[in-house]
Amino acid sequence: MIKKFFLTLINIISVMIIAAAVVVLCLVVFTKQGEAPSLGGYTVFRITTGSMKPTYDVDTLIVVKKTDPAQIRVGDVISFYSADPALDGSVNTHRVIAVEQDGAGWNYTTQGDANNIPDQYGTDSNALIGKVVASSLALGKLARLVSNPLIFIPVILIPLAVILVSNMIRTIRLAGKIARDEEEAAVREAIREIQEKRQKEKTSDKE
């Protein structure tokens, strides 16, 4: 019973991992170059620097929701494509400390919670990805651990491959058994029909 439960649990986890991998692959493939992959308006990032301590520690996983630029307020934490040449257009996540409307657009002044001064380069609504709506340090640590090839290959990839191969072998064996059972059933049916035919012939001869 325990073994069956364990195998079932592993199969469920393997299916979930495969499904997640397929979703991530589709997001990456169908996302325009230079944009962050998102699902239903939500994007996931991992904090890689300490500029947002103590709010978000390094490795914290954050969920960023696509937000109307007009709805961004002072105090919100936003993710955006940085205009800082040193960051080369990479994604940055800082807190909004000032908001100004510029015609039909918006300009934001941002600052990391751990920084003493605002960001040298402001950002506008065109560079806005969205507002941070959730975070998890534990999931971020787990994501970093899983992304390490030294962990991912022996702990996840190899066991997953073994599970997939064993499931494939089991499926092939089951298909073979079903085919044999159908053949045996067909043979039994043919024998039964022959016996019934002979019985009818014997009955006719007696009459």
N, C-alpha and C positions, 0 to 999 in steps of 0.2 A: 504493500500500500504506500509506504514512504517513498520507495523507489519510483513508483508510478507517478506520485504527486511531484517528485523532484523533476522527473523527465518532462511532465506536463508544464511545469513552471518554466523550465529551460526553453521549451518550445515556444511558449508564449512570449518570453523575453526575446528570443531570437527573431520571432515574427515582428515584434515591435521595433527592434533595432533595424531590421531590413526595411520596414515601412518608413521609419524615420530617415534612413539613408536615402531612400527613393525620393522622399519629399524634399530633403535638402538638395539632392542632385538636381531635381526639377527646378527648384528655386534658383539655383546657381545658373543653370543652363538658360532659363527663360528670363533672367534679369538682365536689363540693359547694362552694358559696360559702364563702369563708373558709379553705379548705383548699388545700394545695399539691398541684398535679398530680403523680401518681406512676405508674410503670409497673412492675408486679411487685414492689411494695414499695420501689422505688428512686426517689429524687427528685434532680433536678439543680438546683443553685443557683450563682450567681456572686457571689463576695466583692466587696463594694462599698466597704468601708472598710478602714483599716489596723490595726484592733484585734487581728488575729490574726497580724501580722508577728512574726517572719520565717517562721513556719510556712506561712501562706497569705498571699501578697501580694495586693494589689488586683487584681481581674479574674480571680483563680484560679477555675476551674470545679471544683466539688466534687460528689461523688456521695454522697448520704445514704441509708443503708439503714434501713428501719423496723426498730426493735429493741425487744425486750421491756424495759420500764422497769427490771425487776429485774436486767437484764444490764448496765446502765450502771455503769461503774466510774470511780473517780477517775483522771484523766488522759485519759479519752475526750473527743473533741471532738464536741459535739452541736449539732444545729440544732433550734430551738424557737421557738414564738410568744412573743415577749417581753412581759412584764408591765409593762415600763417605759412610763409614759404618754407619754414623749417619742417612743417608737417606734411608738405607736398599734397595738400588736398585730402588728407586722411580724415577719418571720423574722429571728432572730439566730443566729449561730454562734460559740460560745465553748467553752472547755475547762472540764470539770467538775473542781472542786477539793474538793468535799465532797458526800457522798451521805447522806441520812437517810430512813429509812422512816417513813411517816406512815399508820398503819393499813394499808389495802390499797394505798395509793399510795406515791409516792416524791417527795422534794424534792431539788433539785439546786442547789448554789451554783456559779456559773460565773464565769469571768474570761477576758478576752481576753489572749492571750500578750503583747501589747504594752502592756497596761494595768498600772498600778501597784497598783490596788485591785480587789477583787471587784466584780461587778455589784451595784448597789444593790438590785435586785429579783431575788429567786430565781425559780426555775421549778419546776413540778411535772410529774408524769408525764402529766397530761392535756394539757399544752402541748408535750410532746415530739414531734418529727417523726421523729428517728432519729439514728444515729451516722454520722459522716463515715468512709467506707471507701476513698475514692479522690479524687485531685485532679489537675488539670493546668492550669498557668498558660498554656501555649501554646494549648490549646483555649479557655480563657477569653478570651484576647486575640482569638482568631479569632471567637468568638461575639459579642464586643462589636463587632468590626469589621463583621461581617455584619449586626448589628442596626442599624447606622447607615444611614438611608435614602439618604444620599449615596453610600454604597458598595453597598448592597443592590440598589437600583433599576438603576443602569447596569451593574454588574458581574455580577449574578446574575439579577435579575428579567427584564430585557430580553433577554439571551441565552437564558434559559430559555424565554421566550415565543416567540422566533424558532425555537428548536429544536422546540417543541411544534407551532407552525404548520407548519413544514416537514415534520415527521413526519405531520401530518394530511393535508397536500397529497399527500405520497408515498403514504399509505395510500389516499386517494381515487383517485389515479392507478392504483395497483396493483389496486384493486377494479374500476376501469373496464376495465383490461387483461384481468383474469380474466373479466369479463362478456363482453368482445368475443371472447376466445378461446373461451369456451363457445358463443357464438352461431355463430362460424365453424365450430366442430366440429359443431354441430347441423346447419348448412347442408350441410357436407360429407357428413355421415351421410345426410341426406335425399337429396342428389344420388346418393350411392352406392346407396341403396335404389331410387331411380327407375331408375337405369341397370341394376341387377340385374333389376328388374321387366320393363323393355323387352327385356333379353336373353332372359329366360324366354319372353316373348311371341313373340319372333322364332324361338326354338327350337320353340315349339309350332306356329307357322305352317308351318315347314318340314316338320314331321311330318305 
